[in-house]
Amino acid sequence: RAIGLTRSCSTERNCEEFFKIVLYCFCYVYKYFFGFVLCRMGADGAVFPYLQCVAAFRVALEAFELVLTLRQRRNFLSKKMRPEMEGLIPEEKFQKAQAYGKEKTDYGIVETAFNVTLNLVFYFTYFMPYVWDL
């Protein structure tokens, strides 16, 4: 028995059924949102495209982080200090910090876009298995 599973997974047979239901639900949701069949359930078992799922998860994760970064960048564009910060730091230091933060987030966005693109190219050209075989 695997650690951390629910009570519905009390026996090996229940675990198998539980994971089969989870897989069916995932495939249905994937088909609904992306418009094509992800899994073919047959007598021989499921055909599951792990590579595409890893790539989709990676892109979704980076897209979420991009949204957060863009929200933070919007704060760095502000030229006015918040009222609660006035008097704590000099205006010149605040402006330098804002400019640095904006440049850092801009660089981070470009770096992330480059890394995600490079990783997707490596995933779909099977570059890493080729390197491992050398």
N, CA, C and O of each residue as an XYZ file, in Angstrom:
536
protein
N       0.829     -1.193      0.000
C       0.000      0.000      0.000
C       0.860      1.238      0.000
O       1.807      1.331      0.780
N       0.557      2.171     -0.840
C       1.313      3.416     -0.907
C       0.936      4.330      0.262
O      -0.191      4.301      0.757
N       1.887      5.121      0.678
C       1.668      6.028      1.802
C       0.838      7.218      1.350
O       1.049      7.746      0.259
N      -0.098      7.640      2.179
C      -0.835      8.861      1.924
C      -2.081      8.709      1.068
O      -2.680      9.716      0.690
N      -2.489      7.494      0.752
C      -3.693      7.307     -0.054
C      -4.920      7.327      0.840
O      -4.827      7.134      2.052
N      -6.040      7.556      0.238
C      -7.276      7.642      1.009
C      -7.736      6.268      1.459
O      -7.156      5.248      1.085
N      -8.788      6.256      2.269
C      -9.332      4.991      2.751
C      -9.897      4.151      1.630
O      -9.989      2.930      1.759
N     -10.278      4.781      0.528
C     -10.815      4.009     -0.591
C      -9.753      3.094     -1.186
O     -10.052      2.243     -2.024
N      -8.544      3.271     -0.758
C      -7.429      2.499     -1.283
C      -6.961      1.476     -0.244
O      -5.761      1.309     -0.022
N      -7.910      0.800      0.384
C      -7.549     -0.106      1.470
C      -6.957     -1.417      0.966
O      -6.170     -2.047      1.673
N      -7.316     -1.832     -0.221
C      -6.726     -3.034     -0.795
C      -6.121     -2.688     -2.149
O      -6.360     -1.614     -2.701
N      -5.340     -3.612     -2.664
C      -4.700     -3.366     -3.955
C      -5.733     -3.204     -5.061
O      -5.561     -2.374     -5.954
N      -6.793     -3.983     -5.010
C      -7.864     -3.889     -6.019
C      -8.539     -2.518     -5.943
O      -8.815     -1.900     -6.971
N      -8.804     -2.046     -4.716
C      -9.423     -0.721     -4.570
C      -8.502      0.368     -5.097
O      -8.973      1.325     -5.712
N      -7.206      0.243     -4.869
C      -6.249      1.230     -5.377
C      -6.279      1.273     -6.894
O      -6.267      2.348     -7.493
N      -6.319      0.108     -7.509
C      -6.345      0.032     -8.961
C      -7.604      0.712     -9.508
O      -7.529      1.474    -10.472
N      -8.737      0.443     -8.907
C      -9.985      1.070     -9.335
C      -9.955      2.578     -9.102
O     -10.403      3.351     -9.949
N      -9.433      2.986     -7.966
C      -9.346      4.403     -7.623
C      -8.517      5.154     -8.658
O      -8.945      6.199     -9.149
N      -7.339      4.642     -8.996
C      -6.484      5.319     -9.960
C      -7.071      5.271    -11.369
O      -6.860      6.193    -12.158
N      -7.804      4.212    -11.691
C      -8.460      4.141    -12.995
C      -9.533      5.230    -13.109
O      -9.674      5.855    -14.160
N     -10.283      5.456    -12.033
C     -11.307      6.509    -12.036
C     -10.652      7.880    -12.166
O     -11.127      8.726    -12.924
N      -9.566      8.101    -11.430
C      -8.854      9.376    -11.520
C      -8.342      9.600    -12.940
O      -8.426     10.713    -13.459
N      -7.815      8.558    -13.567
C      -7.313      8.669    -14.934
C      -8.437      8.973    -15.916
O      -8.276      9.814    -16.800
N      -9.578      8.296    -15.768
C     -10.729      8.588    -16.624
C     -11.151     10.045    -16.479
O     -11.411     10.718    -17.477
N     -11.222     10.535    -15.247
C     -11.636     11.929    -15.010
C     -10.651     12.895    -15.644
O     -11.060     13.871    -16.273
N      -9.355     12.636    -15.488
C      -8.342     13.504    -16.077
C      -8.468     13.527    -17.592
O      -8.384     14.591    -18.206
N      -8.669     12.369    -18.194
C      -8.781     12.298    -19.653
C     -10.021     13.034    -20.144
O      -9.983     13.704    -21.176
N     -11.114     12.910    -19.410
C     -12.340     13.607    -19.804
C     -12.149     15.116    -19.730
O     -12.556     15.835    -20.643
N     -11.542     15.598    -18.666
C     -11.300     17.031    -18.503
C     -10.361     17.519    -19.605
O     -10.586     18.583    -20.181
N      -9.316     16.756    -19.902
C      -8.366     17.135    -20.948
C      -9.079     17.242    -22.296
O      -8.854     18.189    -23.049
N      -9.947     16.258    -22.599
C     -10.680     16.283    -23.863
C     -11.616     17.491    -23.912
O     -11.747     18.132    -24.954
N     -12.260     17.799    -22.802
C     -13.198     18.914    -22.757
C     -12.482     20.246    -23.002
O     -12.968     21.083    -23.762
N     -11.334     20.437    -22.362
C     -10.646     21.723    -22.472
C      -9.787     21.851    -23.714
O      -9.696     22.941    -24.280
N      -9.153     20.776    -24.157
C      -8.208     20.873    -25.262
C      -8.734     20.292    -26.574
O      -8.076     20.420    -27.606
N      -9.901     19.660    -26.553
C     -10.581     19.268    -27.776
C     -10.137     17.982    -28.439
O     -10.611     17.678    -29.534
N      -9.266     17.224    -27.841
C      -8.935     15.944    -28.450
C      -8.731     14.888    -27.367
O      -8.507     15.196    -26.196
N      -8.815     13.648    -27.799
C      -8.757     12.527    -26.867
C      -7.324     12.318    -26.417
O      -6.413     12.170    -27.232
N      -7.144     12.308    -25.111
C      -5.814     12.128    -24.549
C      -5.522     10.655    -24.312
O      -4.419     10.189    -24.597
N      -6.489      9.925    -23.798
C      -6.279      8.532    -23.404
C      -7.228      7.629    -24.179
O      -8.383      7.978    -24.422
N      -6.739      6.510    -24.547
C      -7.595      5.484    -25.133
C      -7.616      4.325    -24.155
O      -6.613      3.643    -23.944
N      -8.763      4.123    -23.576
C      -8.879      3.043    -22.609
C      -9.329      1.791    -23.353
O     -10.366      1.783    -24.016
N      -8.555      0.771    -23.235
C      -8.900     -0.474    -23.893
C      -8.569     -1.637    -22.985
O      -8.201     -1.449    -21.825
N      -8.699     -2.828    -23.513
C      -8.408     -4.025    -22.731
C      -6.930     -4.084    -22.362
O      -6.566     -4.672    -21.343
N      -6.084     -3.482    -23.182
C      -4.640     -3.518    -22.918
C      -4.187     -2.392    -21.992
O      -2.997     -2.296    -21.692
N      -5.096     -1.542    -21.533
C      -4.723     -0.472    -20.608
C      -4.718      0.876    -21.291
O      -5.101      1.006    -22.454
N      -4.287      1.859    -20.564
C      -4.324      3.238    -21.051
C      -3.042      3.584    -21.799
O      -1.945      3.184    -21.412
N      -3.211      4.326    -22.860
C      -2.081      4.909    -23.565
C      -2.048      6.357    -23.112
O      -2.961      7.126    -23.412
N      -1.021      6.724    -22.408
C      -0.996      8.041    -21.771
C       0.228      8.818    -22.236
O       1.352      8.354    -22.041
N       0.045      9.982    -22.840
C       1.183     10.777    -23.331
C       1.830     11.599    -22.206
O       1.486     12.763    -22.000
N       2.742     10.996    -21.506
C       3.385     11.667    -20.381
C       4.153     12.914    -20.822
O       4.140     13.928    -20.125
N       4.807     12.844    -21.952
C       5.605     13.965    -22.425
C       4.755     15.212    -22.635
O       5.128     16.303    -22.203
N       3.615     15.052    -23.297
C       2.745     16.187    -23.541
C       2.177     16.739    -22.229
O       2.022     17.952    -22.085
N       1.874     15.877    -21.293
C       1.348     16.327    -20.008
C       2.406     17.082    -19.213
O       2.103     18.096    -18.583
N       3.628     16.603    -19.237
C       4.716     17.310    -18.553
C       4.920     18.683    -19.188
O       5.078     19.681    -18.486
N       4.917     18.726    -20.510
C       5.096     20.003    -21.205
C       3.935     20.953    -20.907
O       4.155     22.141    -20.674
N       2.710     20.443    -20.911
C       1.547     21.290    -20.627
C       1.589     21.803    -19.195
O       1.274     22.966    -18.940
N       1.975     20.943    -18.262
C       2.068     21.365    -16.859
C       3.148     22.429    -16.702
O       2.962     23.412    -15.983
N       4.268     22.230    -17.372
C       5.367     23.206    -17.284
C       4.946     24.563    -17.832
O       5.235     25.597    -17.230
N       4.264     24.559    -18.975
C       3.809     25.814    -19.572
C       2.759     26.473    -18.678
O       2.781     27.690    -18.496
N       1.839     25.680    -18.117
C       0.815     26.236    -17.230
C       1.450     26.843    -15.982
O       1.049     27.921    -15.542
N       2.420     26.168    -15.422
C       3.107     26.675    -14.234
C       3.832     27.978    -14.540
O       3.752     28.932    -13.767
N       4.529     28.020    -15.651
C       5.252     29.240    -16.021
C       4.287     30.377    -16.369
O       4.589     31.541    -16.107
N       3.142     30.054    -16.950
C       2.146     31.087    -17.254
C       1.602     31.685    -15.961
O       1.407     32.897    -15.870
N       1.358     30.842    -14.964
C       0.891     31.338    -13.669
C       1.943     32.234    -13.025
O       1.619     33.296    -12.495
N       3.189     31.809    -13.072
C       4.265     32.631    -12.513
C       4.433     33.938    -13.291
O       4.791     34.962    -12.709
N       4.177     33.912    -14.598
C       4.242     35.132    -15.402
C       3.172     36.131    -14.972
O       3.430     37.332    -14.898
N       1.982     35.634    -14.691
C       0.907     36.513    -14.219
C       1.322     37.184    -12.912
O       1.127     38.387    -12.738
N       1.896     36.402    -11.993
C       2.343     36.978    -10.722
C       3.460     37.999    -10.931
O       3.479     39.043    -10.280
N       4.379     37.700    -11.829
C       5.480     38.620    -12.103
C       4.970     39.917    -12.717
O       5.448     40.998    -12.373
N       4.003     39.816    -13.621
C       3.453     41.024    -14.241
C       2.712     41.885    -13.221
O       2.742     43.113    -13.300
N       2.050     41.241    -12.268
C       1.393     42.016    -11.203
C       2.438     42.755    -10.369
O       2.246     43.916    -10.008
N       3.538     42.078    -10.069
C       4.600     42.713     -9.290
C       5.259     43.832    -10.095
O       5.604     44.876     -9.543
N       5.431     43.616    -11.386
C       6.042     44.640    -12.244
C       5.207     45.910    -12.268
O       5.745     47.016    -12.304
N       3.898     45.744    -12.249
C       3.006     46.904    -12.228
C       3.255     47.758    -10.984
O       3.154     48.983    -11.042
N       3.580     47.116     -9.861
C       3.918     47.863     -8.643
C       5.226     48.631     -8.800
O       5.379     49.722     -8.252
N       6.161     48.067     -9.542
C       7.447     48.748     -9.737
C       7.317     49.968    -10.652
O       8.189     50.837    -10.634
N       6.261     50.053    -11.439
C       6.065     51.194    -12.324
C       5.566     52.430    -11.577
O       5.586     53.538    -12.112
N       5.122     52.232    -10.348
C       4.626     53.358     -9.558
C       5.773     54.292     -9.185
O       6.825     53.847     -8.726
N       5.557     55.591     -9.389
C       6.588     56.579     -9.061
C       6.384     57.184     -7.675
O       7.276     57.838     -7.134
N       5.212     56.962     -7.114
C       4.914     57.540     -5.802
C       5.105     56.507     -4.708
O       4.757     55.336     -4.859
N       5.658     56.965     -3.619
C       5.865     56.119     -2.461
C       4.545     55.987     -1.703
O       3.759     56.932     -1.643
N       4.312     54.832     -1.136
C       3.112     54.645     -0.322
C       3.190     55.534      0.912
O       4.277     55.802      1.422
N       2.039     55.990      1.388
C       2.055     56.902      2.542
C       2.740     56.316      3.778
O       3.400     57.044      4.520
N       2.591     55.025      4.002
C       3.213     54.419      5.186
C       4.730     54.309      5.072
O       5.403     54.072      6.075
N       5.279     54.477      3.873
C       6.731     54.385      3.684
C       7.409     55.754      3.671
O       8.632     55.845      3.780
N       6.628     56.799      3.540
C       7.214     58.140      3.503
C       7.929     58.428      4.815
O       7.398     58.191      5.899
N       9.125     58.936      4.693
C       9.930     59.243      5.868
C      10.831     58.101      6.299
O      11.781     58.320      7.052
N      10.556     56.883      5.839
C      11.395     55.738      6.206
C      12.645     55.657      5.341
O      13.734     55.365      5.834
N      12.480     55.919      4.036
C      13.623     55.898      3.125
C      13.584     57.167      2.273
O      12.511     57.717      2.024
N      14.752     57.629      1.828
C      14.784     58.826      0.982
C      14.140     58.569     -0.384
O      14.132     57.437     -0.867
N      13.613     59.599     -0.988
C      12.937     59.496     -2.285
C      13.868     58.956     -3.368
O      13.450     58.142     -4.191
N      15.129     59.403     -3.375
C      16.092     58.955     -4.386
C      16.341     57.448     -4.286
O      16.413     56.755     -5.301
N      16.469     56.955     -3.070
C      16.697     55.525     -2.859
C      15.465     54.724     -3.300
O      15.601     53.642     -3.871
N      14.285     55.245     -3.042
C      13.045     54.591     -3.471
C      12.996     54.486     -4.993
O      12.652     53.433     -5.529
N      13.337     55.568     -5.691
C      13.305     55.569     -7.155
C      14.314     54.565     -7.729
O      14.031     53.879     -8.711
N      15.490     54.492     -7.104
C      16.502     53.517     -7.555
C      16.007     52.086     -7.335
O      16.200     51.219     -8.186
N      15.377     51.849     -6.202
C      14.857     50.516     -5.905
C      13.743     50.134     -6.884
O      13.675     48.988     -7.330
N      12.878     51.082     -7.215
C      11.806     50.832     -8.179
C      12.382     50.509     -9.551
O      11.923     49.576    -10.211
N      13.385     51.271     -9.989
C      14.002     51.036    -11.295
C      14.699     49.670    -11.331
O      14.608     48.945    -12.322
N      15.392     49.331    -10.245
C      16.072     48.038    -10.176
C      15.063     46.890    -10.220
O      15.261     45.909    -10.936
N      13.991     47.019     -9.457
C      12.961     45.972     -9.434
C      12.326     45.777    -10.794
O      12.081     44.644    -11.209
N      12.056     46.879    -11.500
C      11.471     46.790    -12.834
C      12.424     46.088    -13.796
O      12.009     45.209    -14.551
N      13.695     46.470    -13.772
C      14.678     45.828    -14.651
C      14.841     44.348    -14.317
O      14.979     43.516    -15.213
N      14.824     44.033    -13.053
C      14.981     42.631    -12.629
C      13.799     41.787    -13.099
O      13.991     40.662    -13.560
N      12.583     42.314    -12.988
C      11.428     41.545    -13.455
C      11.423     41.430    -14.980
O      11.045     40.390    -15.519
N      11.839     42.490    -15.680
C      11.927     42.411    -17.142
C      12.914     41.328    -17.572
O      12.626     40.536    -18.469
N      14.068     41.302    -16.932
C      15.059     40.282    -17.243
C      14.525     38.884    -16.906
O      14.738     37.935    -17.661
N      13.842     38.767    -15.784
C      13.278     37.476    -15.379
C      12.260     36.957    -16.369
O      12.202     35.755    -16.627
N      11.456     37.846    -16.928
C      10.455     37.424    -17.913
C      11.138     36.897    -19.170
O      10.752     35.853    -19.696
N      12.144     37.607    -19.649
C      12.871     37.164    -20.845
C      13.591     35.845    -20.570
O      13.562     34.937    -21.400
N      14.234     35.740    -19.409
C      14.955     34.515    -19.059
C      14.006     33.325    -18.975
O      14.323     32.246    -19.476
N      12.863     33.507    -18.355
C      11.890     32.422    -18.229
C      11.363     32.003    -19.594
O      11.251     30.809    -19.870
N      11.041     32.958    -20.446
C      10.551     32.631    -21.786
C      11.600     31.830    -22.563
O      11.269     30.857    -23.240
N      12.855     32.241    -22.461
C      13.928     31.516    -23.145
C      14.075     30.097    -22.602
O      14.182     29.141    -23.371
N      14.079     29.963    -21.269
C      14.242     28.636    -20.665
C      13.090     27.702    -20.990
O      13.313     26.524    -21.269
N      11.868     28.204    -20.960
C      10.713     27.358    -21.286
C      10.783     26.926    -22.745
O      10.545     25.759    -23.053
N      11.102     27.841    -23.637
C      11.216     27.497    -25.056
C      12.304     26.456    -25.276
O      12.102     25.480    -25.999
N      13.449     26.664    -24.654
C      14.548     25.711    -24.799
C      14.167     24.336    -24.252
O      14.462     23.318    -24.878
N      13.518     24.301    -23.094
C      13.099     23.022    -22.518
C      12.073     22.323    -23.394
O      12.137     21.105    -23.557
N      11.132     23.062    -23.960
C      10.147     22.433    -24.844
C      10.810     21.865    -26.093
O      10.437     20.790    -26.564
N      11.783     22.577    -26.624
C      12.526     22.044    -27.780
C      13.248     20.759    -27.376
O      13.236     19.778    -28.119
N      13.876     20.765    -26.196
C      14.549     19.553    -25.723
C      13.559     18.415    -25.507
O      13.864     17.269    -25.838
N      12.387     18.702    -24.963
C      11.384     17.662    -24.732
C      10.953     17.012    -26.033
O      10.973     15.787    -26.157
N      10.560     17.831    -27.010
C       9.918     17.293    -28.207
C      10.880     16.835    -29.286
O      10.467     16.163    -30.231
N      12.152     17.181    -29.169
C      13.134     16.629    -30.106
C      13.860     15.430    -29.496
O      14.720     14.831    -30.140
N      13.513     15.079    -28.253
C      14.140     13.960    -27.531
C      15.658     14.128    -27.479
O      16.415     13.172    -27.649
N      16.077     15.368    -27.239
C      17.501     15.674    -27.199
C      18.190     15.014    -25.992
O      19.288     14.473    -26.120
N      17.548     15.062    -24.840
C      18.180     14.500    -23.636
C      18.421     12.992    -23.736
O      19.513     12.544    -23.386
N      17.459     12.189    -24.196
C      17.764     10.765    -24.364
C      18.914     10.534    -25.345
O      19.708      9.607    -25.179
N      18.994     11.392    -26.375
C      20.105     11.280    -27.319
C      21.429     11.524    -26.609
O      22.390     10.785    -26.822
N      21.490     12.545    -25.773
C      22.712     12.855    -25.042
C      23.057     11.741    -24.065
O      24.226     11.387    -23.906
N      22.042     11.189    -23.412
C      22.296     10.106    -22.453
C      22.876      8.884    -23.128
O      23.644      8.138    -22.520
N      22.506      8.671    -24.404
C      23.000      7.489    -25.131
C      24.418      7.651    -25.637
O      25.024      6.676    -26.080
N      24.960      8.849    -25.584
C      26.329      9.062    -26.086
C      27.362      8.412    -25.209
O      28.557      8.499    -25.493
